[in-house]
């Protein structure tokens, strides 16, 4: 079975500082991994995805994530935080097409950006 | 990119009434749609998987008769909360997979906030 663990329910950084949101996964098959962002009272927007191509994945808004199989990790980073990055971030793993392609989400990490 | 639209965004109803939430894929055909529920400051909990033309598959612990799901066309799935009670108040989010994309990516609607008085 697939699962995702996000380390840290809340991360606070200063504007301009490095953003690092941690995600570890467990999967019995080669995983498809995703990072989504959610702003208050809104749905989820895809930041980036890993689908067994390049291990370093670049997404929107300057975010990127690196797939490390040996560490079963898919951490999200951004070199310089912006105030508009404050939101809830979810890491997710696909359960695979044999399970209907549903996504299993982590607990979420709330990112705060201080001026 | 693919767009999924939900309606209504906000709904307030009285206890005991039923509420229908619509989820539409606007520019692609969605053979599969997923319904999630989200409590404040928590993650998304998958409620059910909706397949066009067949019965929905519910996750363990989700009441089928309480949360009726219909996926009558390739662009529309509906979630009906029957005989709603205050504990059903939540943020409901639908998502859809473009059948032509074999990467497992889901596109999400804007969410529907239900408040039951």
gemmi code that builds the backbone of each chain (N, CA, C; Angstrom):
import gemmi

chains = {
    "A": [
        ("UNK", (0.845, -1.191, 0.000), (0.000, 0.000, 0.000), (0.884, 1.245, 0.000)),
        ("UNK", (0.322, 2.296, -0.574), (1.066, 3.547, -0.642), (0.713, 4.452, 0.531)),
        ("UNK", (1.682, 5.245, 0.949), (1.437, 6.238, 2.003), (2.436, 7.373, 1.864)),
        ("UNK", (2.094, 8.478, 2.489), (2.935, 9.664, 2.441), (3.005, 10.265, 3.833)),
        ("UNK", (4.193, 10.685, 4.225), (4.379, 11.358, 5.498), (5.058, 12.700, 5.273)),
        ("UNK", (4.419, 13.746, 5.746), (5.023, 15.067, 5.662), (5.537, 15.431, 7.055)),
        ("UNK", (6.789, 15.751, 7.118), (7.417, 16.077, 8.389), (7.246, 17.555, 8.689)),
        ("UNK", (6.547, 17.838, 9.776), (6.313, 19.226, 10.142), (4.974, 19.698, 9.634)),
        ("UNK", (4.049, 19.940, 10.544), (2.735, 20.428, 10.133), (2.774, 21.926, 9.857)),
        ("UNK", (3.809, 22.585, 10.365), (3.919, 24.021, 10.153), (5.379, 24.411, 9.994)),
        ("UNK", (5.640, 25.169, 8.947), (6.989, 25.678, 8.678), (6.896, 27.187, 8.508)),
        ("UNK", (7.808, 27.893, 9.159), (7.833, 29.347, 9.061), (9.201, 29.794, 8.557)),
        ("UNK", (9.209, 30.634, 7.550), (10.457, 31.159, 6.998), (10.315, 32.658, 6.813)),
        ("UNK", (11.441, 33.307, 6.683), (11.442, 34.731, 6.384), (11.392, 34.931, 4.876)),
        ("UNK", (10.849, 36.030, 4.462), (10.805, 36.345, 3.041), (12.230, 36.373, 2.495)),
        ("UNK", (12.435, 35.680, 1.364), (13.759, 35.600, 0.776), (14.578, 34.403, 1.220)),
        ("UNK", (14.118, 33.714, 2.239), (14.841, 32.546, 2.739), (14.456, 31.300, 1.964)),
        ("UNK", (15.273, 30.266, 2.151), (15.017, 28.983, 1.504), (13.779, 28.320, 2.103)),
        ("UNK", (12.971, 27.744, 1.230), (11.825, 26.959, 1.668), (12.153, 25.483, 1.473)),
        ("UNK", (11.948, 24.694, 2.519), (12.148, 23.247, 2.438), (10.985, 22.574, 3.139)),
        ("UNK", (10.176, 21.854, 2.365), (9.054, 21.094, 2.918), (9.339, 19.622, 2.653)),
        ("UNK", (9.271, 18.838, 3.720), (9.710, 17.454, 3.633), (8.561, 16.484, 3.379)),
        ("UNK", (8.858, 15.490, 2.543), (7.874, 14.466, 2.224), (8.597, 13.137, 2.042)),
        ("UNK", (8.147, 12.132, 2.755), (8.644, 10.774, 2.554), (7.472, 9.883, 2.154)),
        ("UNK", (7.747, 8.941, 1.299), (6.678, 8.102, 0.784), (6.975, 6.632, 1.022)),
        ("UNK", (5.932, 5.854, 0.913), (6.050, 4.406, 0.944), (5.203, 3.872, -0.201)),
        ("UNK", (5.817, 3.053, -1.036), (5.078, 2.531, -2.181), (5.632, 1.171, -2.582)),
        ("UNK", (4.735, 0.273, -2.878), (5.142, -1.070, -3.283), (5.442, -1.148, -4.782)),
        ("UNK", (5.133, -0.089, -5.486), (5.402, -0.008, -6.928), (6.101, 1.311, -7.190)),
        ("UNK", (6.765, 1.429, -8.345), (7.377, 2.735, -8.667), (6.344, 3.835, -8.550)),
        ("UNK", (6.623, 4.840, -7.748), (5.581, 5.819, -7.433), (5.471, 6.956, -8.440)),
        ("UNK", (4.266, 7.483, -8.528), (4.062, 8.806, -9.097), (3.827, 9.728, -7.905)),
        ("UNK", (4.562, 10.812, -7.833), (4.500, 11.697, -6.673), (4.125, 13.107, -7.099)),
        ("UNK", (3.437, 13.796, -6.210), (2.914, 15.110, -6.539), (3.049, 16.048, -5.337)),
        ("UNK", (3.183, 17.318, -5.643), (3.023, 18.361, -4.641), (1.910, 19.284, -5.120)),
        ("UNK", (0.976, 19.531, -4.192), (-0.118, 20.447, -4.457), (-0.073, 21.582, -3.439)),
        ("UNK", (-0.620, 22.732, -3.822), (-0.744, 23.871, -2.916), (-2.218, 24.221, -2.780)),
        ("UNK", (-2.601, 24.599, -1.573), (-3.981, 24.986, -1.322), (-4.018, 26.312, -0.585)),
        ("UNK", (-4.704, 27.276, -1.162), (-4.944, 28.547, -0.500), (-6.284, 28.459, 0.229)),
        ("UNK", (-6.503, 29.293, 1.231), (-7.718, 29.192, 2.043), (-8.992, 29.151, 1.228)),
        ("UNK", (-9.835, 28.215, 1.567), (-11.155, 28.056, 0.945), (-11.082, 27.833, -0.565)),
        ("UNK", (-10.029, 27.208, -1.001), (-9.891, 26.892, -2.421), (-9.520, 25.434, -2.604)),
        ("UNK", (-9.601, 24.997, -3.838), (-9.185, 23.644, -4.155), (-7.680, 23.546, -4.201)),
        ("UNK", (-7.194, 22.477, -4.781), (-5.760, 22.239, -4.837), (-5.212, 22.540, -6.220)),
        ("UNK", (-4.041, 23.111, -6.234), (-3.369, 23.426, -7.491), (-2.073, 22.635, -7.558)),
        ("UNK", (-1.847, 21.994, -8.688), (-0.642, 21.197, -8.845), (0.587, 22.082, -8.974)),
        ("UNK", (1.583, 21.816, -8.130), (2.864, 22.526, -8.223), (3.816, 21.799, -9.158)),
        ("UNK", (3.920, 20.496, -8.945), (4.813, 19.699, -9.768), (4.506, 18.220, -9.560)),
        ("UNK", (5.084, 17.406, -10.437), (4.850, 15.970, -10.352), (6.083, 15.196, -10.809)),
        ("UNK", (6.269, 14.041, -10.229), (7.319, 13.113, -10.631), (6.664, 11.865, -11.207)),
        ("UNK", (7.071, 11.543, -12.451), (6.451, 10.390, -13.096), (7.499, 9.499, -13.735)),
        ("UNK", (8.583, 9.275, -13.026), (9.658, 8.350, -13.396), (10.563, 8.864, -14.501)),
        ("UNK", (10.519, 10.130, -14.781), (11.443, 10.718, -15.751), (12.612, 11.314, -14.946)),
        ("UNK", (12.896, 12.578, -15.121), (13.999, 13.226, -14.409), (13.714, 13.240, -12.905)),
        ("UNK", (14.744, 12.988, -12.112), (14.551, 12.951, -10.660), (14.415, 14.348, -10.062)),
        ("UNK", (14.948, 15.346, -10.730), (14.769, 16.724, -10.271), (13.648, 17.335, -11.102)),
        ("UNK", (12.593, 17.665, -10.415), (11.402, 18.145, -11.102), (11.202, 19.635, -10.805)),
        ("UNK", (11.012, 20.390, -11.843), (10.753, 21.824, -11.673), (9.258, 22.070, -11.855)),
        ("UNK", (8.723, 22.923, -10.995), (7.308, 23.211, -11.067), (7.031, 24.685, -11.263)),
        ("UNK", (5.823, 25.059, -10.908), (5.432, 26.454, -11.069), (5.895, 27.285, -9.882)),
        ("UNK", (5.905, 28.587, -10.069), (6.227, 29.536, -8.989), (7.611, 29.329, -8.380)),
        ("UNK", (8.528, 28.770, -9.131), (9.900, 28.621, -8.666), (10.161, 27.432, -7.768)),
        ("UNK", (9.176, 26.579, -7.583), (9.349, 25.390, -6.754), (9.980, 24.252, -7.542)),
        ("UNK", (10.698, 23.418, -6.830), (11.212, 22.199, -7.406), (11.295, 21.119, -6.340)),
        ("UNK", (11.392, 19.884, -6.785), (11.472, 18.766, -5.853), (12.384, 17.711, -6.447)),
        ("UNK", (13.061, 17.002, -5.579), (13.971, 15.960, -6.035), (13.515, 14.605, -5.516)),
        ("UNK", (13.367, 13.669, -6.428), (13.003, 12.304, -6.070), (14.268, 11.535, -5.707)),
        ("UNK", (14.294, 11.019, -4.494), (15.435, 10.227, -4.036), (14.920, 8.863, -3.596)),
        ("UNK", (15.131, 7.895, -4.468), (14.615, 6.571, -4.191), (15.266, 5.955, -2.953)),
        ("UNK", (16.558, 6.163, -2.803), (17.282, 5.563, -1.678), (16.785, 6.094, -0.339)),
        ("UNK", (16.257, 7.301, -0.349), (15.755, 7.911, 0.882), (14.230, 7.910, 0.929)),
        ("UNK", (13.617, 7.389, -0.088), (12.152, 7.427, -0.263), (11.616, 8.814, 0.065)),
        ("UNK", (12.252, 9.815, -0.530), (11.866, 11.188, -0.235), (11.534, 11.950, -1.506)),
        ("UNK", (10.779, 12.995, -1.320), (10.392, 13.885, -2.429), (10.179, 15.266, -1.819)),
        ("UNK", (11.242, 15.852, -1.328), (11.162, 17.140, -0.631), (10.962, 18.294, -1.610)),
        ("UNK", (10.199, 19.259, -1.185), (9.890, 20.441, -2.003), (10.761, 21.606, -1.556)),
        ("UNK", (11.347, 22.304, -2.514), (12.193, 23.437, -2.162), (11.898, 24.628, -3.058)),
        ("UNK", (12.275, 25.787, -2.530), (12.244, 27.021, -3.297), (13.356, 27.899, -2.754)),
        ("UNK", (14.218, 28.408, -3.595), (15.399, 29.142, -3.112), (15.060, 30.384, -2.284)),
        ("UNK", (14.005, 31.085, -2.676), (13.710, 32.361, -2.037), (12.200, 32.503, -1.839)),
        ("UNK", (11.791, 32.501, -0.592), (10.361, 32.559, -0.285), (9.781, 33.932, -0.570)),
        ("UNK", (8.539, 33.908, -1.025), (7.797, 35.135, -1.262), (6.568, 35.111, -0.386)),
        ("UNK", (6.089, 36.275, -0.037), (4.910, 36.350, 0.835), (3.741, 35.568, 0.266)),
        ("UNK", (3.620, 35.574, -1.044), (2.506, 34.885, -1.696), (2.614, 33.370, -1.630)),
        ("UNK", (3.741, 32.858, -1.127), (3.906, 31.402, -0.996), (3.210, 30.865, 0.248)),
        ("UNK", (2.762, 31.741, 1.118), (2.090, 31.298, 2.341), (0.811, 30.557, 1.972)),
        ("UNK", (0.755, 29.285, 2.349), (-0.371, 28.421, 1.975), (-0.171, 27.064, 2.632)),
        ("UNK", (-1.084, 26.143, 2.329), (-0.968, 24.764, 2.785), (-0.433, 23.940, 1.626)),
        ("UNK", (0.526, 23.086, 1.916), (1.145, 22.272, 0.880), (0.932, 20.800, 1.187)),
        ("UNK", (0.543, 20.069, 0.161), (0.280, 18.646, 0.315), (1.145, 17.837, -0.644)),
        ("UNK", (1.758, 16.820, -0.103), (2.469, 15.835, -0.897), (1.527, 14.659, -1.110)),
        ("UNK", (1.572, 14.057, -2.279), (0.665, 12.952, -2.558), (1.347, 11.907, -3.423)),
        ("UNK", (0.904, 10.676, -3.253), (1.401, 9.567, -4.064), (0.206, 8.917, -4.743)),
        ("UNK", (0.403, 8.524, -5.979), (-0.677, 7.861, -6.695), (-0.751, 6.402, -6.294)),
        ("UNK", (-1.962, 5.955, -6.064), (-2.151, 4.559, -5.679), (-2.061, 3.621, -6.875)),
        ("UNK", (-1.899, 4.199, -8.045), (-1.743, 3.360, -9.214), (-3.049, 3.103, -9.935)),
        ("UNK", (-2.960, 2.789, -11.202), (-4.150, 2.602, -12.003), (-4.957, 1.393, -11.570)),
        ("UNK", (-4.315, 0.421, -10.961), (-5.078, -0.736, -10.515), (-5.949, -0.409, -9.316)),
        ("UNK", (-5.744, 0.773, -8.750), (-6.613, 1.241, -7.672), (-7.354, 2.497, -8.108)),
        ("UNK", (-7.543, 2.606, -9.394), (-8.340, 3.702, -9.911), (-7.614, 5.025, -10.011)),
        ("UNK", (-6.326, 5.036, -9.753), (-5.567, 6.270, -9.893), (-5.812, 7.270, -8.789)),
        ("UNK", (-6.354, 6.841, -7.664), (-6.612, 7.791, -6.587), (-5.299, 8.254, -5.971)),
        ("UNK", (-5.337, 9.424, -5.371), (-4.165, 9.979, -4.720), (-4.279, 9.815, -3.212)),
        ("UNK", (-3.153, 9.459, -2.624), (-3.057, 9.380, -1.174), (-2.284, 10.605, -0.714)),
        ("UNK", (-2.877, 11.397, 0.165), (-2.284, 12.651, 0.579), (-1.583, 12.542, 1.925)),
        ("UNK", (-0.554, 13.363, 2.065), (0.059, 13.537, 3.367), (-0.785, 14.462, 4.218)),
        ("UNK", (-0.307, 14.696, 5.429), (-1.089, 15.467, 6.388), (-1.109, 16.954, 6.080)),
        ("UNK", (-0.210, 17.370, 5.227), (-0.146, 18.784, 4.886), (0.851, 19.541, 5.736)),
        ("UNK", (1.442, 20.566, 5.153), (2.357, 21.463, 5.864), (1.936, 22.896, 5.581)),
        ("UNK", (1.678, 23.617, 6.642), (1.314, 25.023, 6.480), (2.581, 25.860, 6.449)),
        ("UNK", (2.755, 26.596, 5.391), (3.927, 27.453, 5.237), (3.554, 28.893, 5.565)),
        ("UNK", (4.267, 29.459, 6.508), (4.113, 30.881, 6.827), (5.361, 31.613, 6.361)),
        ("UNK", (5.189, 32.804, 5.820), (6.314, 33.611, 5.357), (6.279, 34.939, 6.092)),
        ("UNK", (7.356, 35.211, 6.815), (7.439, 36.434, 7.605), (8.131, 37.533, 6.815)),
        ("UNK", (7.638, 38.751, 6.934), (8.271, 39.857, 6.178), (9.648, 40.203, 6.734)),
    ],
    "B": [
        ("UNK", (-4.437, 24.163, -19.152), (-4.567, 22.892, -18.467), (-6.008, 22.511, -18.259)),
        ("UNK", (-6.206, 21.314, -17.761), (-7.545, 20.809, -17.521), (-8.215, 21.580, -16.386)),
        ("UNK", (-9.492, 21.841, -16.560), (-10.230, 22.628, -15.575), (-11.391, 21.819, -15.027)),
        ("UNK", (-11.492, 21.829, -13.707), (-12.599, 21.187, -13.014), (-13.341, 22.252, -12.231)),
        ("UNK", (-14.638, 22.273, -12.393), (-15.451, 23.292, -11.741), (-16.458, 22.663, -10.797)),
        ("UNK", (-16.605, 23.242, -9.619), (-17.574, 22.766, -8.645), (-18.621, 23.833, -8.402)),
        ("UNK", (-19.833, 23.353, -8.108), (-20.905, 24.280, -7.794), (-21.876, 23.624, -6.830)),
        ("UNK", (-22.304, 24.306, -5.786), (-21.953, 25.675, -5.415), (-20.646, 25.738, -4.631)),
        ("UNK", (-20.106, 26.921, -4.499), (-18.895, 27.114, -3.712), (-19.214, 27.122, -2.222)),
        ("UNK", (-20.362, 27.688, -1.920), (-20.806, 27.758, -0.525), (-22.285, 27.350, -0.481)),
        ("UNK", (-22.640, 26.605, 0.519), (-24.040, 26.273, 0.699), (-24.348, 26.127, 2.179)),
        ("UNK", (-25.453, 26.711, 2.573), (-25.940, 26.596, 3.949), (-27.314, 25.962, 3.881)),
        ("UNK", (-27.531, 24.959, 4.690), (-28.831, 24.292, 4.663), (-29.276, 23.950, 6.075)),
        ("UNK", (-30.529, 23.634, 6.189), (-31.080, 23.229, 7.476), (-30.868, 21.743, 7.692)),
        ("UNK", (-30.767, 21.378, 8.931), (-30.613, 19.975, 9.273), (-31.798, 19.170, 8.750)),
        ("UNK", (-31.502, 18.030, 8.142), (-32.552, 17.171, 7.624), (-32.800, 17.320, 6.124)),
        ("UNK", (-32.275, 18.365, 5.552), (-32.450, 18.561, 4.104), (-31.300, 17.911, 3.344)),
        ("UNK", (-31.462, 17.816, 2.033), (-30.422, 17.235, 1.180), (-29.769, 18.317, 0.335)),
        ("UNK", (-28.524, 18.138, 0.073), (-27.754, 19.122, -0.696), (-27.002, 18.417, -1.815)),
        ("UNK", (-27.062, 18.986, -3.007), (-26.351, 18.405, -4.143), (-25.203, 19.304, -4.546)),
        ("UNK", (-24.043, 18.701, -4.745), (-22.850, 19.408, -5.212), (-22.454, 18.837, -6.560)),
        ("UNK", (-22.218, 19.726, -7.512), (-21.863, 19.283, -8.859), (-20.371, 19.474, -9.122)),
        ("UNK", (-19.829, 18.555, -9.869), (-18.425, 18.619, -10.262), (-18.365, 18.383, -11.763)),
        ("UNK", (-17.817, 19.348, -12.471), (-17.760, 19.261, -13.927), (-16.333, 19.382, -14.449)),
        ("UNK", (-15.988, 18.548, -15.392), (-14.732, 18.724, -16.121), (-15.081, 19.554, -17.351)),
        ("UNK", (-14.431, 20.712, -17.477), (-14.858, 21.676, -18.492), (-14.228, 21.444, -19.865)),
        ("UNK", (-13.021, 20.934, -19.908), (-12.349, 20.829, -21.196), (-11.740, 19.454, -21.437)),
        ("UNK", (-12.228, 18.469, -20.712), (-11.768, 17.107, -20.956), (-12.825, 16.150, -20.453)),
        ("UNK", (-12.702, 14.922, -20.882), (-13.645, 13.899, -20.446), (-13.047, 13.137, -19.274)),
        ("UNK", (-13.797, 13.068, -18.224), (-13.309, 12.452, -16.996), (-14.012, 11.117, -16.769)),
        ("UNK", (-13.317, 10.054, -17.077), (-13.924, 8.746, -16.834), (-13.987, 8.439, -15.347)),
        ("UNK", (-13.100, 9.043, -14.604), (-13.054, 8.816, -13.161), (-12.993, 10.144, -12.429)),
        ("UNK", (-13.805, 10.279, -11.421), (-13.760, 11.449, -10.554), (-13.660, 10.973, -9.105)),
        ("UNK", (-13.076, 11.799, -8.278), (-12.877, 11.457, -6.875), (-13.485, 12.546, -5.990)),
        ("UNK", (-14.101, 12.110, -4.930), (-14.664, 13.054, -3.972), (-13.898, 12.974, -2.662)),
        ("UNK", (-13.437, 14.147, -2.210), (-12.694, 14.239, -0.968), (-13.460, 15.118, 0.018)),
        ("UNK", (-13.166, 14.884, 1.269), (-13.716, 15.716, 2.332), (-12.536, 16.245, 3.141)),
        ("UNK", (-12.636, 17.495, 3.531), (-11.539, 18.104, 4.266), (-12.070, 18.865, 5.472)),
        ("UNK", (-11.595, 18.495, 6.640), (-11.927, 19.220, 7.860), (-10.902, 20.329, 8.064)),
        ("UNK", (-11.264, 21.346, 8.845), (-10.348, 22.482, 9.041), (-8.973, 22.036, 9.503)),
        ("UNK", (-7.969, 22.586, 8.871), (-6.570, 22.337, 9.233), (-6.186, 20.863, 9.101)),
        ("UNK", (-6.893, 20.135, 8.274), (-6.564, 18.727, 8.083), (-6.373, 18.404, 6.612)),
        ("UNK", (-5.939, 17.200, 6.368), (-5.685, 16.768, 5.008), (-6.986, 16.350, 4.321)),
        ("UNK", (-6.856, 15.937, 3.099), (-8.014, 15.486, 2.343), (-8.266, 14.008, 2.608)),
        ("UNK", (-9.510, 13.701, 2.866), (-9.903, 12.317, 3.089), (-10.724, 11.853, 1.895)),
        ("UNK", (-10.246, 10.817, 1.227), (-10.977, 10.309, 0.076), (-12.269, 9.657, 0.539)),
        ("UNK", (-13.378, 10.071, -0.076), (-14.672, 9.498, 0.272), (-15.040, 8.368, -0.692)),
        ("UNK", (-14.875, 8.677, -1.989), (-15.328, 7.691, -2.974), (-14.726, 7.981, -4.326)),
        ("UNK", (-14.690, 6.932, -5.128), (-14.245, 7.024, -6.517), (-15.457, 6.836, -7.393)),
        ("UNK", (-15.653, 7.778, -8.284), (-16.831, 7.773, -9.137), (-16.427, 7.444, -10.569)),
        ("UNK", (-16.991, 6.404, -11.122), (-16.700, 5.997, -12.498), (-17.932, 6.197, -13.361)),
        ("UNK", (-17.736, 6.791, -14.514), (-18.839, 7.093, -15.415), (-19.576, 5.829, -15.794)),
        ("UNK", (-20.872, 5.858, -15.578), (-21.726, 4.751, -15.979), (-21.762, 3.572, -15.039)),
        ("UNK", (-21.103, 3.675, -13.910), (-21.142, 2.570, -12.951), (-21.262, 3.106, -11.542)),
        ("UNK", (-21.437, 2.187, -10.607), (-21.582, 2.609, -9.213), (-20.268, 3.120, -8.654)),
        ("UNK", (-20.406, 4.046, -7.737), (-19.210, 4.590, -7.094), (-18.611, 3.571, -6.135)),
        ("UNK", (-17.332, 3.680, -5.939), (-16.632, 2.846, -4.959), (-16.333, 3.699, -3.744)),
        ("UNK", (-16.881, 3.315, -2.611), (-16.743, 4.103, -1.400), (-15.591, 3.598, -0.545)),
        ("UNK", (-14.934, 4.528, 0.117), (-13.874, 4.155, 1.039), (-14.510, 3.625, 2.325)),
        ("UNK", (-13.714, 2.877, 3.031), (-14.214, 2.279, 4.268), (-14.649, 3.370, 5.244)),
        ("UNK", (-15.806, 3.166, 5.823), (-16.299, 4.113, 6.810), (-17.180, 5.215, 6.239)),
        ("UNK", (-17.280, 5.301, 4.936), (-18.126, 6.326, 4.310), (-19.491, 5.725, 4.013)),
        ("UNK", (-20.538, 6.390, 4.499), (-21.888, 5.850, 4.337), (-22.410, 6.086, 2.921)),
        ("UNK", (-22.684, 5.008, 2.216), (-23.163, 5.105, 0.842), (-24.520, 5.792, 0.764)),
        ("UNK", (-25.371, 5.521, 1.709), (-26.723, 6.087, 1.656), (-26.742, 7.537, 2.092)),
        ("UNK", (-25.715, 7.951, 2.777), (-25.636, 9.339, 3.227), (-25.048, 10.210, 2.116)),
        ("UNK", (-24.049, 9.691, 1.465), (-23.348, 10.441, 0.418), (-23.563, 9.737, -0.923)),
        ("UNK", (-24.584, 10.209, -1.638), (-24.939, 9.591, -2.911), (-24.125, 10.215, -4.037)),
        ("UNK", (-23.482, 9.372, -4.814), (-22.656, 9.856, -5.911), (-23.195, 9.316, -7.222)),
        ("UNK", (-23.320, 10.235, -8.173), (-23.795, 9.873, -9.499), (-22.837, 10.425, -10.539)),
        ("UNK", (-22.459, 9.591, -11.486), (-21.510, 10.012, -12.531), (-22.133, 9.626, -13.865)),
        ("UNK", (-23.142, 10.393, -14.252), (-23.972, 10.019, -15.393), (-23.341, 10.335, -16.735)),
        ("UNK", (-22.367, 11.237, -16.758), (-21.742, 11.570, -18.034), (-20.243, 11.715, -17.830)),
        ("UNK", (-19.526, 11.852, -18.926), (-18.072, 11.956, -18.849), (-17.589, 13.315, -18.352)),
        ("UNK", (-18.519, 14.239, -18.126), (-18.109, 15.562, -17.663), (-18.793, 15.998, -16.372)),
        ("UNK", (-19.611, 15.135, -15.793), (-20.362, 15.549, -14.617), (-20.478, 14.428, -13.595)),
        ("UNK", (-20.124, 14.759, -12.380), (-20.369, 13.883, -11.235), (-21.044, 14.718, -10.162)),
        ("UNK", (-21.988, 14.118, -9.449), (-22.660, 14.851, -8.378), (-22.550, 14.096, -7.061)),
        ("UNK", (-22.446, 14.873, -6.005), (-22.446, 14.336, -4.648), (-23.658, 14.911, -3.937)),
        ("UNK", (-24.518, 14.046, -3.462), (-25.683, 14.495, -2.709), (-25.537, 14.068, -1.262)),
        ("UNK", (-25.548, 15.045, -0.389), (-25.520, 14.758, 1.046), (-26.971, 14.680, 1.493)),
        ("UNK", (-27.411, 13.501, 1.840), (-28.816, 13.303, 2.184), (-29.054, 13.474, 3.675)),
        ("UNK", (-30.205, 14.033, 4.006), (-30.571, 14.248, 5.400), (-29.372, 14.799, 6.180)),
        ("UNK", (-28.935, 15.938, 5.738), (-27.707, 16.512, 6.296), (-27.868, 16.872, 7.773)),
        ("UNK", (-26.794, 16.698, 8.498), (-26.724, 17.071, 9.900), (-25.490, 17.933, 10.130)),
        ("UNK", (-25.459, 18.655, 11.243), (-24.319, 19.554, 11.480), (-22.948, 18.875, 11.354)),
        ("UNK", (-22.865, 17.608, 11.690), (-21.567, 16.926, 11.592), (-21.138, 16.684, 10.143)),
        ("UNK", (-22.059, 16.912, 9.204), (-21.707, 16.794, 7.785), (-21.085, 18.083, 7.262)),
        ("UNK", (-21.118, 19.114, 8.066), (-20.503, 20.382, 7.663), (-19.020, 20.155, 7.396)),
        ("UNK", (-18.582, 20.584, 6.238), (-17.199, 20.318, 5.847), (-16.922, 20.990, 4.515)),
        ("UNK", (-15.694, 20.847, 4.076), (-15.274, 21.319, 2.759), (-15.164, 20.086, 1.873)),
        ("UNK", (-15.932, 20.064, 0.808), (-15.934, 18.913, -0.094), (-15.239, 19.315, -1.397)),
        ("UNK", (-14.310, 18.488, -1.829), (-13.538, 18.795, -3.027), (-13.605, 17.612, -3.986)),
        ("UNK", (-13.874, 17.920, -5.232), (-13.858, 16.858, -6.223), (-12.597, 16.982, -7.074)),
        ("UNK", (-12.235, 15.891, -7.689), (-11.102, 15.912, -8.596), (-11.378, 14.938, -9.728)),
        ("UNK", (-10.678, 15.153, -10.812), (-10.914, 14.322, -11.981), (-9.608, 14.009, -12.673)),
        ("UNK", (-9.588, 12.879, -13.306), (-8.426, 12.478, -14.066), (-8.793, 12.485, -15.539)),
        ("UNK", (-7.955, 13.128, -16.313), (-8.151, 13.109, -17.759), (-7.768, 11.715, -18.245)),
        ("UNK", (-8.706, 11.036, -18.811), (-8.453, 9.655, -19.196), (-7.310, 9.491, -20.163)),
        ("UNK", (-6.966, 10.575, -20.886), (-5.889, 10.456, -21.860), (-4.507, 10.671, -21.281)),
        ("UNK", (-4.408, 11.006, -20.008), (-3.109, 11.275, -19.407), (-2.770, 10.138, -18.460)),
        ("UNK", (-1.727, 9.412, -18.774), (-1.411, 8.208, -18.006), (-0.395, 8.467, -16.909)),
        ("UNK", (-0.581, 9.572, -16.203), (0.401, 9.903, -15.179), (-0.198, 9.965, -13.798)),
        ("UNK", (-1.485, 9.711, -13.668), (-2.106, 9.736, -12.360), (-2.413, 11.121, -11.838)),
        ("UNK", (-2.111, 12.161, -12.642), (-2.354, 13.519, -12.166), (-3.845, 13.773, -12.050)),
        ("UNK", (-4.248, 14.402, -10.963), (-5.641, 14.772, -10.764), (-5.782, 16.286, -10.817)),
        ("UNK", (-6.884, 16.715, -11.360), (-7.215, 18.134, -11.399), (-8.360, 18.364, -10.423)),
        ("UNK", (-8.231, 19.416, -9.625), (-9.170, 19.632, -8.539), (-10.127, 20.782, -8.806)),
        ("UNK", (-11.346, 20.613, -8.304), (-12.288, 21.703, -8.312), (-11.964, 22.688, -7.208)),
        ("UNK", (-12.755, 23.763, -7.169), (-12.485, 24.833, -6.213), (-12.957, 24.499, -4.812)),
        ("UNK", (-13.720, 23.443, -4.687), (-14.238, 23.043, -3.387), (-15.601, 23.647, -3.105)),
        ("UNK", (-16.351, 22.953, -2.256), (-17.677, 23.413, -1.847), (-17.770, 23.336, -0.325)),
        ("UNK", (-18.032, 24.480, 0.274), (-18.128, 24.494, 1.745), (-19.597, 24.345, 2.148)),
        ("UNK", (-19.858, 23.270, 2.855), (-21.213, 22.987, 3.321), (-21.318, 23.297, 4.809)),
        ("UNK", (-22.326, 24.075, 5.141), (-22.633, 24.366, 6.541), (-24.065, 23.924, 6.803)),
        ("UNK", (-24.222, 23.029, 7.746), (-25.549, 22.526, 8.094), (-25.942, 23.108, 9.448)),
        ("UNK", (-27.053, 23.804, 9.467), (-27.486, 24.465, 10.699), (-28.357, 23.560, 11.554)),
    ],
}
model = gemmi.Model(1)
for chain_id, residues in chains.items():
    chain = gemmi.Chain(chain_id)
    for i, (resn, *xyz) in enumerate(residues, 1):
        res = gemmi.Residue()
        res.name, res.seqid = resn, gemmi.SeqId(i, " ")
        for name, pos in zip(("N", "CA", "C"), xyz):
            atom = gemmi.Atom()
            atom.name, atom.element = name, gemmi.Element(name[0])
            atom.pos, atom.b_iso = gemmi.Position(*pos), 0.0
            res.add_atom(atom)
        chain.add_residue(res)
    model.add_chain(chain)
structure = gemmi.Structure()
structure.add_model(model)
structure.setup_entities()
